[in-house]
Amino acid sequence: MIESLILYLVLGAVAGVVAGLFGIGGGLLIVPVLIFSYTLQGLPEAVVTHSAIATSLATIVITSIASVRAHNSRGSVRWDLFKPLAAGIALGALVGVAIADSLSGANLQLLLGIFVTSVAVQMWFDLKPKAGGSLPGKSELGMAGAGIGCASSIFGIGGGTLTVPYLTVRGTEMRQSVGTSAACGLPIAAVSALAYIWAGMDAQGMPEYSLGYIYLPAFVGIALASSQFAKVGAKLAHTLPQKRLKQVFALFLLVVGARFLLLNFLGS
C-alpha cells in the first residue's frame, strides 16, 4: 500500500507539471499510467480501464477548481459561452459513461489508443486551430458541449484538447478559449465522476477502498500532488524549451497509443 501511495503521489506530481507546462489536463498521462499500475497490482482486466478513467476524472474535479479560480481572476472565462456548453456537457458526460460502462476494457483501450495517438500527432507537429469569425449560438454550444462531454467521460480527460480548438475555430480569442475550457473541465469531471461511482457500485473485482469505479488511494495521492505541482509546471513553461518538451511528451503518447492499439487489436 505504501509503495502504491508513493507511486500515486509521484504520478500526481508529474501530471501537475505536465498540465502546467503544456496547458493540458493531466488525464492524458494519468489514465495510461493508472492502467499499467492497476494491471501490476493484479486488478481484474474487466475493471482496470474503467477505474483508471473514473479515478482520473475524480482528480480533475479537484484540480479544475483551482484552475477555474485562476482563470476567472484574470477575466478569461466567458461565462456566457460556458452556460450552454455546461448544459450539453452534463448530458453528454452521462451518455459517455453509459457507453464506457457497456464496453469491455479491451475495446475502451482501443478507443483510448486512437485518441492518444491523434493527440500525439497534434502535439508533435504543433497543429493549432485557426481562429474563425462568428461566435456560436446557444444551440450549437449545447450540441458541442454534449459531444465534448461524451468524449471526455470516455477518455478520462477534462476536455481541454477538444474545447479549446472548438472555441478558437468558432471565433473566441485564445486566452478566453483556454479559460472557458478550464471552467468546462469542472462539470465534465464532476458529472462523469458521479456517474462512474453509480455505474461501478456493482462492479466485480474493485479493490478495497473503492467508491464505484474510483480507487480512493489513487485519487487522494494524485489529487494532492497534481494541484501543487501544476504551479511548478507553469513556472517551468517560461524557462524550458516548450517545443522540444512537447515533442518528448508526444513521443510518450505515441508509444502509449501504439501499445493500446497493438495489444488490444492483436488480442481481439
N, C-alpha and C positions, 0 to 999 in steps of 0.2 A: 504493500500500500504506500509506504514512504517513497519508494522508487517511482511509483506511478505519479504521486503528487509532485515530485520534483520535475518529472517529465512534463506534466501539465503546466507548471509554473514557467518552465523554460519555453514551452510551446507558446504560451500566452505572451511572454516577453518578446519572442521573435515575431509573432503575429502583430503585436503592437508596433514594433519597429517598422515592419513591412508596411503596415497601414499608414504610419506617419510619413514614411519615405515616399511612397508612391501614390498616396491619396486613395487607396482602395481598401475595402474591408478585409479583415483577416480570414474570412471564411474560405478563400481560395487556398490558404495554407492550412488552416485548422482541420478542415474536412479530410483531406488526404492523409495527414499525419495521424489523426484520430483513427481512421480506418486501419492503418498499419499498426498502431498501438493496440487497438482493441483485438485485432487478429492475433497479435503476440500474446495478449492476456488470455486468450482462449475463449473469447465471446463467440457464441454461435453465429455462423455465417448469415443466418436469417435476420439478425438484428444489428450486425456490425455497422452497415452503411446507414441504416435509418437512425441509429443512435448517434453516429458521427454528425450527421446533418442536423438533427434536433439539438444536440449539445452546442454545436456551432452557433445556431440561431439564438439559443438562450444566452450565450455570451455576448452576442451582438446587441441584445436588449440593454445590457449594462453599458457597453462601450458607446452605443449610439446616443445615450442620454447626454454624456459629456460633450460629444461631438455636436449635437444639436444646439446646446447652450453656447458653445464657442462660435458656431457659425451665425447664430441668431444675434449674438452680441455685436457682430460685425455687420449686421444688416444684410446678410447674404441669403436669407431664406425667403423665398417667395411663397408666403402663406396662401395667397390667392390661388396659386397653382397646386400647392400641397393638398388642400382640402379635397378637391375632386380626385386627385391622384390617390389619396389615402382611402377614399371610399372604394375605389376599384381594387386597390391593393388588398384590402381586408377580404373581399370576396375571392380574389384570385389566389390569395395565400391559402384559404380554406380548400379551394379546389386542388391546388398543388399538393397539399398534404394528403388529401384523399387519393390522388394519383400515386404519390410516392408510397403510401401505405399499401396500395394494391399491387405494387411492383415487387419483384424479387430483388434481393441485394445485388445480384449479378446484373440485372437489367438497369438498376439505378446507377451502378458503376459504369456501365456503357454510356449512359446519358452524361454522367459526370466527365467521362473521358472525352467525349465530343466537345462539351462546353469548355473544359480546362484547356484543351488543345487550341480551340479557337481564340481564347483569351491570350494564350502564349504567343500565337501568331500576331495578334494585335499589338502586344507589348514589344515583341522583337522588332517589328517594323515601325513602331511608334505611330500607328494609324490613329488619326484623330478626326472626329466628325467636323464637317464644315457647317458653320452657323447658317441657319435658314432665315426666312423672313417673318412670316406672320406667326403669332403665338397661337397655340391650340385652344379650342373651346372646351367647355366643361365635359361634354360628351366624349370627345376624343381623349381627354385626360383620364376620364374614368375607365375607358377601354384600355388605354395604355397601362394604367395602373394595374388593371386586372391581369394583363399579360406579364408585367414585371413581377407582381406578387406571386403569381403561379410559378414562374421560372425560378424565382429566388427561393421559394419554400422547398422546391425540389432539389436545388443545388446547395442549400445551406449558406447563402450569402445575403448581404444586406442590400443588394440591388444596385450598388453604385456603378458597376460595369455596364448596366443596362439603362439606368435612369439618366445618368449624365449625358451619354450620347444622344438619347432621345430628346431631352430638353434642349440641348445645344442645337441639334438639327432643326428643331421647331422654333428657333429664334430667341432662346433665352441666353443671356450673357453667361460666359463660362463660370465666373465666380458664383453667380446665382444658381446655376445648374448644379454645381458641387454642393452648395449649401442646402438647396432644396432636396437634393438626393440624400444628403445626410439625414434630413428630417424624415424622409420616406423610409429610411432604414429602421426607424423605431416601430411603426406599425407592421412592417414586413416581419420583423423579428418577433415582436410580441404576439401577434396573431398566430404566426406559424408555430412558435414555441408552445403556446397553449394548445393548439390543435394537435401537435405531436405528443403532448402529455396525455391528452384524451385518447388519441389513436393507439398509444403504446401501453395503455393500462392493462390490457390482457395479453401483451406480447410475451411469448415464452422465451426464456433464456437471458433476460436482462439481469445484470448482477445486482447485488445488494447495494443500497444507497442510490437507487434509481427512482426517477419520477416520470412515469410513462417511458418514453424513449430517451429521456435526458439522463445522462450519467452524472450525478451531482458532484463527485470528486473532480472530474474533468472540468465541469462548469465553473466550480469555485476557483480552481487553480488558474485556469485560462483567463477568467474574468478579472481576477485580482491583478495579474501581471500585465495583461494587454492594455488595460486602461491607464496604467502608469507609464508603460514603455512607448505608447503612441507619441507622447511628448518628446521622447528621445529621438524617435524616427523623424519627427517634424523638424527638429533642430539639425539632425544629420543631413536632411534634404538640402540644406543651404550650403553644406561644405563638401559633400561627396559627389562624385560624377554620376548623376542620375541615369544618363543614357546607358552607361556600362552596367550599372546595378540592375536596371530594368531588364537588360538582355540576360544577365545571370539568372534573375528570377524567372524570366520567360523560359530559359532552358530547363529549370527545375520543373515548371509547369508542363513543359513538353514531355519530359520524362514521365511525370506522373500520369498525364493524359494517355500517353502511349501504353503505359503499363496497364491502366484500367481497360483500355480498348483491347489490347492483345490477350491479356489473361482471361477476360470475360467473353471475348469473341471466340477465341480458340476453345474455351471451355464450354461454350454453348452448343 
